[in-house]
């Protein structure tokens, strides 16, 4: 495991923000809609609660909370994703507040929310410790923090390692899949929370073919798109083939389509009173 830097390297956050603003993440977010209900169910969300969805992306968790009659706020640092989330709320006539904001420097006051949640969002921050501390700060005493993250050994962990073999991450960047490790989470949050509950699960992903998966992610998923943009053109076919081979190895069916199980970790804890 790489050493944890004491400060975020200059330019790292801007680079990561540019990554998630590239492509069309909404076309990736389609795939992960079910994760929001999994997380909301895991924290036993109560109606009329105050809920913050950190690194909301296109709003999955905040919208799921609003459907359960809670007062929900979603925060993300990519304005285009926040715009999509607002459109989704309007389409469902849900009263959700979406804001452009930084998971490492939340504008909310101390102890503002009963539930502070993030599904495959806060794991992609630059400064992991600062992000964890912010989740705790805005959570009410004895409130609940819930996280859903891709695991290091699951498919997305393998995908990100494959990307790193072609284009190394920026200097000082920590692997986002650290958040999918129980040991790392207990270290990040330390004695600020109590009563950890961990569970792992998988979500089924289906694609027309390995090549369709590769092309879809090269066109729309920030990490793979940005990696391809940084590669010499002669390396593009090899990168595409590596992505296709990875997904084929995880679930190629007899008819040529793909069914791949992507593993995640759900982690729930209560803020120490």
N, C-alpha and C positions, 0 to 999 in steps of 0.2 A: 504494500500500500504506500503511495507517495506521501512524503512528509507534508504536513498541513502548514501552508504558509501563514505567517502572522498578519499579513496585509494583502489585500487584493492587488495584483499587479496592475499598473496603469494601462488603461485601454481594454482590459479583459471584459468588463461589463458591457462596454460599447460594442465589442466584437460579438458577444453572446446575444445582445439585443438585436444586432444586425442579422445574425443567423436566424432568429425566430421571426424576424420581419420579412425574411426572404421567402420565395416560393408562395404557396397558398396553403397555410396550415389548416384552414377550414376543411380542406379536402383530405387531410390526415385525421382531423378531429372527428370526422364521421365515424371512424373505426373505434373510437374510445368512449363513445357515449355511455355504454353500460357501466363503465367504471364509476361514474358519478353516483348511481344508485347503490352500488356495492359499498362505497365509502359512507354514504349517508346512512345506510342501514347499519353499518358496523359501529358507528358512533351513537346509535340509538337516538337520532335527532328528535327532539320534542317540539311540537307546534308552539308557535309564538316565541321561539328562541331568536336571539340575535346571532347571525351566522356570517362569518367572513371567509370567502373563498380566495386564497392567496395564489397568485400566478394562475388566474382563472382561465386564460386562453380564450376560447370562444364561449365560456360561461357554463360548462356542464354542471359543476357542483353547485354553483349559486342557483341555477335554474331548478335543479333537483330539490334544493332546500326550500325554495319558494313554493314548489308544488306541494310541499308538506306544511304549508301555512306558517313558514318562518319568515322573519325579516332578513333578507339576504343582501350582502354587498360582495361584489367581485372586483378584484384588483389585478391588473396586468400592466407590464411596462411596454407592450406593443400596441400602439393606438389602433391599428387596423383590426387586431383581434378583439379589442374592446368594442369597436363599432359593430362587428359581427354579433357579439354577445348581446348588445343592445337590440339589434334587429330581431334576434331570436326571442328575447323577452317580449318585444312588442307583438310578435307573431302569435305568442301564446297568451298575451294579455296578462303577463306576470309582472308584479311590482318588484323589480330588482334594480338596485343601484349598481352601475358599473363605472369604475374609475380607472384612469391611467395612473399607475403608481408602481413603486419599487418594493419588492418583497423584502429587501434589506433595509428599507427606510419607510415603513408604513406611516401614513398620515394619521391613522386612527390613534385616539388617546389610549392611555393605559387601561387595561381591564374593560375594554369596550364591547367584547363579544363573548357569548356563552359557548360558542363553538368556533374554532379556528381550523379550517380544513384546507387541504391541497391534494389534488390528484394529478400525478405526473407533471407537476408544475414547479413547486419550490425546489425540487431536486435539481433543477437546471440553473439555479442561481450561481453567482460567482463566489460569494463568500458564504460558505455553508454555516459556519458558526453564527455569523451575524443574522442570517435568515432565521435560524432556529431560535435565537434570542428574541427576535421580533415576533415570532409566532407566540411565544410565551408572554411577552410584554402586553400584547393586545388582548390576551385571553383573561377572562374574569377568574378570580380565585375559585378553585374547584370547578372551573369550566373545563371543557374537553378539547383536546387537540387530536385531529385525525389526519393521517397521511396515507396515501396510496402511491407506491413507487415501483418502478420496474426493478427487478432483482439483478444482481451481477451475473448469475448463472443462467438467466432466462434469455429469450430470444433478443430482446432489445439490448440487453447487456452485450450479447454477441455481435449485434449489429453495430453498436457504437465502437466496439473493439475493432471490427473490420474497417470502419471508417478511419480509425486511428492508425491502422496499418498503412493506409494510403496517404493520409494527411494528418500528421501529428497535431494534437490539440495545442492551443496557444500556451506559451510558457506560464506556469503557475496555475493552470486550470485543474480543478479537482474533478475526478470522474463523477458524473451525476448519479450513477448507479450505487454510489456509497449509501445513498438514502434507502436503498433496498436491503440494507444489512442491519440486523437487529443490534449487533455490537456497536456499529457506528451511531445509530440513533440514541442508544443509551448513553453513549459518550457525549454526543452533541447536546443533549438536553439535561444530562446529569441529574442533579437533585431538584431541578426546576419543575419536574413532573413526577407523578406517582402512578402506580398501578398499570404498567404497560400491558397491553394485550396485543399479541402478534398473531397473524394468520397469513398464509400464502394461498394463492389461487391462480387460476389461469383464465384467460379470455381467448375464445376461438376467433381467429382471423382467417378470412377466406379471400382468395385472389384467383383470377382467371388462369394464371400461369405464373411460373417464377419470373419470366421476363416482364409480365405486366406489373408484378410487384416492384421489380427494380425500376422500371420506367416511371411508375407512379411516385415512388419515393425520391427518385432523382429529380423529378419535376416539382414536387410540392413540399417535401420534408426538409426543413432548414439544414440540419446537420449533413445530410447526404448531398443536397443541392450545393451548399457552400463548399463542401469538399470537392465535388466535381468541378466547380468553377476555379478552384485553386490548382487543379491537376493539369499537367500538359495534355494537350488534346490526344496525343498518341496513347495516353494511359486510360482514357475514358472507357474503351471497350473492356479492358481488364477489370476496371472497377465495377462496371455494370454486370459483368459475368460473375464477379465475386458475390455481389448482392443476390443475384438470381440463384447461385449455388447455395448460398446460406439459407434462403427460404425453402428451396427444394429439399434440402437436407432435414428440414424441420417438419415437413408434412406434405410431400407430393403424393397426390392420389392417382389412381389408375387412369382416370379420364384426363389427366394432365393439369387439373386444377390443384389448388393448394388449400389445405386446412392446417393452420399453424397455431399452436397453443403458446400464448405469451404469458409468462409468469410475472406476478406482481406480489408485493408485500403490503399488507394493511397493518398499520401501527396506530394504536389508540392509547392515549394516556390522559390523565386529569392533571390540570395545573395544581401544583402544590399550594395549599391554602396559606 
